[in-house]
Amino acid sequence: MASSIGLTHFTSSGVSFPATRRRWNGGSRVGTLRVFASETKQQEPDLSVNVNGLHMPNPFVIGSGPPGTNYKVMKKAFDEGWGAVIAKTVSLDAAKVINVTPRYARLRAGANGSAKGQIIGWENIELISDRPLETMLNEFKQLKEEYPDRILIASIMEEYNKAAWEELIDRVEQTGIDAIEANFSCPHGMPERKMGAAVGQDCALLEEVCGWINAKATVPVWAKMTPNITDITQPARASLRSGCEGVAAINTIMSVMGINLKTLHPEPCVEGYSTPGGYSSKAVHPIALGKVMSIAQMMKKEFKDGDYSLSGIGGVETGADAAEFILLGANTVQVCTGVMMYGYDLVSKLCSELKDFMRTHNFSTIEEFRGASLQYFTTHTELVRIQQEAIRERRAIKKGLQSDKDWTGDGFVKESESMVSN
């Protein structure tokens, strides 16, 4: 599909779409650091972003999960000022989705199980939406009618069935949603039906399903990646080659939160039993950064001329956490567990802290620093070469001139100082 760079137009609602369906400009910005000394009074940093033709007031997006599970909570997110909302994942037949409770477990700093330490990890064994699809669709439509200028993204997941995917896409698009996030990454629940990570871990299957989706969809499509794979760039590449406009990473990490040493039962404990679940929160942040960095490098190298996007997910609780994702090339940053822990008003803190970071470096827009830190990653072999070269240069400076012929007129004073011992 041809790139839509330079062809974006805006609708009367304020939501922008490419003139031809979909695609991010800005690949050439990745890895380029631009810092300007402010000669006049510094303007307020602009947090707005344009992603695949969609305009958002800030890069903070409600990640698919409990914070986007119904009309009331999604409305709350828009009212608090989140840049976009991704609803909880829907499928055609919600009757097959049966959740249990309790379905969350927390990891605290210090002794696991202590009620005093800071929460650094969160596990869930929650499934996709258990609400009837028609109910969710009606709420999508209501939200778009009430917030026509805000971005609402439908997260969808289906079985390995082309007709089912096509029907689901058609039905969610009729509500007026602005984009689709295809859930190829849920680490637990219904893998026997080839749903979630069962697709995201099989690149051949993923490519086929993405082909179905992109042949049907008329809005931008993001593919949500699982971290439970050896090389995350492989499914990301397959998704983009199959027509997806963006990649979101990472979903939760398969985990067992812990064992209660008093009862000997695992957590979260349901009638004495448990099952492996998805791990999120602060402790996964470094892992998510590594995965996003790998995807961004691949996209910069192989998809730099297209209007593709990258959404960073994993342990975002501060503006600094978000800045790290953006410095690695992310256009947007998703938050799910953070909202469950701190509430929807967390977005005001995130925006304020991200602006503080931008003021410190005189950045006026997100694009000015997006991807700026990618240039500082290399191979271990190259690190050795760089350090050895630096050592040789320092030794040469310390040793001073080797011969009388090396003196120069312009650098005479510095050359003299280079050979002084005290």
C-alpha positions in Angstrom: 0.0 0.0 0.0 1.4 3.4 -0.9 2.6 5.6 1.9 0.3 8.5 2.9 3.1 10.9 3.9 2.0 14.4 3.2 -1.5 13.4 2.3 -3.2 13.6 5.7 -6.3 15.7 6.0 -8.5 16.7 9.0 -12.2 16.0 9.4 -14.6 18.4 11.0 -14.5 16.4 14.2 -10.8 17.1 14.6 -9.8 13.5 14.1 -7.4 13.2 11.1 -7.1 10.4 8.7 -4.7 9.8 5.8 -6.1 10.5 2.3 -5.4 6.9 1.5 -5.9 4.4 4.2 -3.4 4.5 7.0 0.4 4.6 7.8 4.0 7.2 10.7 6.1 9.7 9.2 9.1 10.3 11.2 11.3 7.3 10.5 14.1 9.6 9.5 13.8 11.4 12.8 14.6 8.2 14.8 18.2 8.4 16.1 18.5 12.1 15.5 19.0 14.3 18.5 18.1 17.9 18.1 18.7 20.3 21.0 18.1 24.0 20.5 19.4 26.7 22.8 16.4 29.0 23.6 17.1 32.6 22.7 13.7 33.8 23.8 11.3 32.8 26.6 10.7 29.1 26.3 7.3 28.1 25.0 5.2 25.5 26.8 6.1 22.0 25.5 3.6 20.6 23.1 2.6 17.0 24.0 0.3 16.5 21.0 1.1 13.7 18.6 -0.1 12.6 15.2 0.0 8.8 14.8 -1.1 7.1 11.6 -3.3 10.1 10.8 -4.8 10.2 14.3 -4.4 13.4 16.4 -4.0 12.9 20.1 -3.5 15.7 22.7 -0.8 13.8 24.4 1.0 10.4 23.9 -0.6 8.7 26.9 -3.0 5.9 25.9 -5.2 3.8 28.2 -3.9 0.2 27.5 -6.4 -2.5 26.8 -7.7 -4.1 30.0 -9.8 -3.2 33.0 -9.3 0.6 32.6 -11.2 0.3 29.3 -13.8 -2.3 30.2 -17.0 -0.3 29.9 -18.6 3.1 29.0 -18.2 4.6 32.5 -14.5 4.0 32.9 -13.6 5.0 29.3 -15.6 8.2 29.7 -13.7 8.8 32.9 -10.4 8.4 31.0 -11.5 10.9 28.3 -12.7 13.4 31.0 -9.3 13.2 32.8 -7.5 13.9 29.6 -5.9 10.7 28.3 -4.7 11.0 24.7 -6.6 7.9 23.6 -8.4 4.9 25.0 -8.0 1.3 23.9 -11.0 -0.7 25.0 -10.7 -4.1 26.6 -10.4 -6.8 24.0 -13.6 -8.0 22.5 -14.5 -11.1 20.5 -17.7 -12.3 18.8 -18.8 -14.8 21.5 -18.4 -13.4 25.0 -20.3 -16.3 26.4 -17.1 -18.4 26.2 -15.3 -15.9 28.4 -15.7 -16.7 32.1 -13.5 -14.9 34.6 -12.6 -16.0 38.1 -11.9 -14.0 41.2 -9.5 -13.2 42.8 -7.6 -12.8 39.6 -4.8 -10.5 40.5 -1.6 -10.9 42.7 1.0 -8.3 43.6 4.7 -8.5 44.2 6.2 -6.1 46.7 9.7 -5.0 47.2 11.3 -6.9 50.0 9.9 -10.2 51.2 7.2 -11.5 48.8 3.9 -11.5 50.5 4.7 -8.6 52.8 2.0 -6.0 53.0 4.4 -3.2 53.6 6.8 -3.0 50.6 6.3 -1.0 47.5 4.3 -2.7 44.7 6.7 -3.5 41.9 4.9 -6.3 40.1 1.4 -7.3 39.3 0.1 -10.5 37.9 -3.3 -11.1 36.3 -5.2 -14.2 35.1 -7.9 -12.1 33.6 -9.5 -13.0 30.3 -10.8 -10.7 27.5 -14.1 -8.9 27.9 -16.9 -11.1 29.3 -19.6 -8.5 28.3 -21.8 -9.2 25.2 -20.2 -7.8 22.1 -23.4 -5.9 21.2 -23.2 -4.1 24.6 -19.6 -3.1 24.0 -20.4 -1.9 20.5 -23.2 0.3 21.7 -20.9 1.8 24.3 -18.2 2.5 21.6 -20.8 4.3 19.5 -22.0 6.3 22.5 -18.5 7.4 23.4 -17.7 8.5 19.8 -20.9 10.5 19.7 -20.0 12.2 23.0 -16.3 12.6 22.3 -16.0 12.9 18.5 -12.6 14.5 18.7 -11.0 11.9 20.9 -9.4 8.7 19.8 -11.1 5.4 20.7 -9.4 2.2 19.6 -11.0 -1.2 19.6 -8.9 -4.2 20.8 -10.0 -7.3 19.0 -9.2 -11.0 19.2 -10.7 -14.0 17.5 -10.1 -17.7 16.7 -8.3 -18.9 13.6 -11.2 -18.2 11.4 -11.1 -15.6 8.6 -14.9 -15.1 8.5 -14.9 -14.5 12.3 -12.2 -11.8 12.0 -13.9 -10.1 9.1 -17.3 -10.0 10.9 -15.7 -8.6 14.1 -13.8 -5.9 12.2 -17.0 -4.9 10.3 -19.0 -4.7 13.5 -16.5 -2.6 15.5 -15.8 -0.2 12.6 -19.6 0.5 12.3 -19.4 2.2 15.7 -17.0 4.9 14.5 -13.9 3.7 16.3 -10.7 5.4 15.1 -8.3 2.4 15.0 -8.0 -1.3 15.8 -5.4 -3.0 18.0 -5.2 -6.7 17.2 -4.5 -8.7 20.3 -1.9 -11.3 19.3 -0.3 -11.3 22.7 -2.6 -12.3 25.6 -0.4 -14.9 27.4 -3.1 -17.0 29.0 -6.6 -18.2 28.3 -7.9 -20.0 25.3 -4.6 -20.9 23.5 -6.3 -24.1 22.3 -8.6 -21.8 20.2 -5.5 -20.2 18.5 -6.2 -16.9 20.2 -3.8 -14.3 21.6 -0.2 -15.3 22.0 -0.9 -18.5 20.2 -1.0 -16.4 17.0 1.7 -13.9 18.0 4.2 -16.7 18.7 3.7 -18.2 15.2 4.9 -15.8 12.5 3.4 -17.8 9.6 0.0 -17.9 11.4 0.4 -14.2 12.3 1.2 -13.2 8.8 -1.9 -15.0 7.5 -4.3 -13.5 10.1 -2.8 -10.0 9.7 -3.5 -10.4 6.0 -7.1 -11.1 6.7 -7.4 -8.2 9.0 -5.8 -5.6 6.8 -7.7 -6.7 3.7 -10.9 -5.9 5.6 -10.1 -3.0 7.9 -10.5 0.6 6.7 -8.9 2.2 9.8 -5.3 2.0 11.1 -4.4 -1.4 12.6 -1.8 -2.0 15.4 -0.5 -5.4 16.2 0.1 -6.0 19.9 3.2 -8.1 20.5 3.9 -10.8 23.0 7.2 -10.7 24.9 7.0 -14.5 25.4 9.1 -15.1 22.3 12.8 -15.4 21.6 13.0 -12.6 19.0 10.2 -10.0 19.1 11.3 -8.4 15.9 10.2 -11.4 13.9 6.4 -11.1 14.7 6.7 -7.3 14.5 8.2 -7.5 11.0 5.6 -10.0 9.9 2.8 -7.7 11.1 4.1 -4.7 9.3 4.8 -6.6 6.1 1.2 -7.8 6.2 -0.3 -4.3 6.2 -0.4 -3.2 9.9 0.3 0.5 10.4 1.7 0.0 13.9 3.1 -2.3 16.5 2.4 -2.1 20.3 4.8 -3.8 22.7 4.8 -5.4 25.1 1.9 -7.3 26.5 2.4 -9.0 29.9 5.0 -11.6 30.6 4.0 -15.2 31.4 4.6 -15.7 35.1 3.8 -17.4 38.4 3.7 -14.6 41.0 4.6 -16.6 44.0 3.7 -19.3 46.5 2.1 -18.6 49.9 4.6 -20.2 52.3 2.0 -20.6 55.0 -0.6 -22.4 52.9 1.7 -23.7 50.1 -0.8 -22.5 47.5 0.1 -20.3 44.5 -1.1 -16.8 44.0 -3.6 -15.6 42.9 -5.4 -18.3 44.7 -8.8 -19.5 43.5 -10.3 -22.2 45.7 -6.7 -23.4 46.5 -5.6 -23.4 42.8 -4.1 -21.0 40.3 -2.8 -20.9 36.7 0.2 -19.0 35.2 -0.7 -15.4 34.3 0.5 -12.1 32.8 3.1 -10.1 34.7 3.1 -6.3 34.5 4.0 -3.1 36.5 7.3 -1.4 37.4 9.4 -4.6 37.4 8.8 -5.3 33.7 9.8 -1.8 32.6 13.4 -2.7 31.7 12.3 -5.7 29.8 9.8 -3.7 27.9 12.4 -1.1 27.0 14.7 -3.8 25.6 11.9 -5.2 23.4 10.8 -1.8 22.2 14.4 -0.9 21.4 14.8 -4.0 19.3 11.6 -3.3 17.4 12.5 0.3 16.8 15.9 -0.6 15.4 14.3 -3.0 13.1 11.7 -0.5 12.0 14.3 2.2 11.4 16.3 -0.1 9.3 13.6 -1.9 7.3 10.5 0.4 7.4 12.0 3.9 7.6 10.2 5.2 4.6 6.7 4.3 5.7 4.2 5.9 8.0 4.4 3.2 10.7 4.0 3.7 14.5 5.3 2.1 17.7 3.4 2.1 21.0 5.5 1.4 24.1 3.9 -0.5 27.0 5.3 -1.7 30.3 5.6 -0.4 33.8 4.8 3.3 33.1 4.1 5.1 36.3 6.0 8.4 35.8 6.7 10.9 33.0 10.3 9.7 33.1 9.2 6.1 32.3 7.3 7.5 29.3 10.2 9.6 28.1 12.4 6.5 28.0 10.0 4.8 25.6 9.8 7.8 23.4 13.6 8.2 23.4 13.7 4.6 22.0 11.3 5.5 19.2 7.8 5.1 20.6 5.1 7.4 19.3 2.7 6.7 22.1 2.9 5.2 25.5 0.2 2.9 27.0 -0.7 2.5 30.6 -2.9 -0.2 32.1 -1.7 -1.5 35.5 -0.6 2.0 36.5 -4.2 3.2 36.2 -5.4 0.3 38.3 -2.9 1.3 41.0 -3.1 5.1 40.9 -6.4 6.0 39.1 -7.3 7.8 36.0 -6.0 11.2 37.2 -2.5 9.7 36.8 -2.4 11.2 33.4 -2.1 14.8 34.7 1.1 13.7 36.6 2.4 11.9 33.5 1.9 15.0 31.4 3.4 17.4 33.9 6.5 15.2 34.4 7.0 14.7 30.7 6.8 18.4 30.1 9.4 18.9 32.9 11.8 16.5 31.0 11.2 18.4 27.8 11.9 21.8 29.4 15.2 20.5 30.8 16.4 19.6 27.3 14.6 22.5 25.5 12.4 20.1 23.5 9.3 21.8 22.2 7.6 18.7 20.7 7.6 15.0 21.1 9.1 14.5 17.6 12.2 16.5 18.6 13.4 13.7 20.9 11.6 10.6 19.7 14.2 7.9 19.0 17.1 10.1 20.0 18.7 7.4 22.2 18.7 4.6 19.6 22.0 5.8 18.2 23.7 4.9 21.5 23.1 1.2 21.2 25.6 -1.1 19.5 27.1 -4.5 19.7 29.4 -5.7 22.4 32.2 -6.1 19.9 31.8 -2.5 18.9 31.8 -1.4 22.5 35.2 -3.1 22.9 36.5 -1.3 19.8 35.1 2.1 21.0 36.6 1.8 24.5 40.0 0.6 23.2 40.1 3.6 20.8 39.2 6.0 23.7 42.0 4.5 25.9 44.5 5.0 23.1 43.5 8.6 22.7 43.7 9.3 26.4 47.1 7.7 26.6 48.3 9.8 23.7 47.1 13.0 25.3 48.7 12.1 28.6 52.0 11.2 27.0 52.2 14.5 25.2 54.2 15.2 22.0 56.4 12.5 20.6 58.8 14.7 18.8 59.9 18.3 18.4 58.4 18.3 14.9 54.9 17.9 16.5 54.8 21.4 18.0 52.4 23.8 16.4 52.1 27.5 16.7 48.3 27.6 17.2 48.2 24.9 19.9 51.5 25.8 21.6 50.0 26.5 25.1 47.8 23.4 25.2 50.7 21.3 23.9 52.9 22.6 26.7 50.2 21.8 29.3 49.8 18.3 28.0 53.3 17.5 29.1 53.2 19.0 32.6 53.1 16.5 35.5 51.5 18.5 38.3 
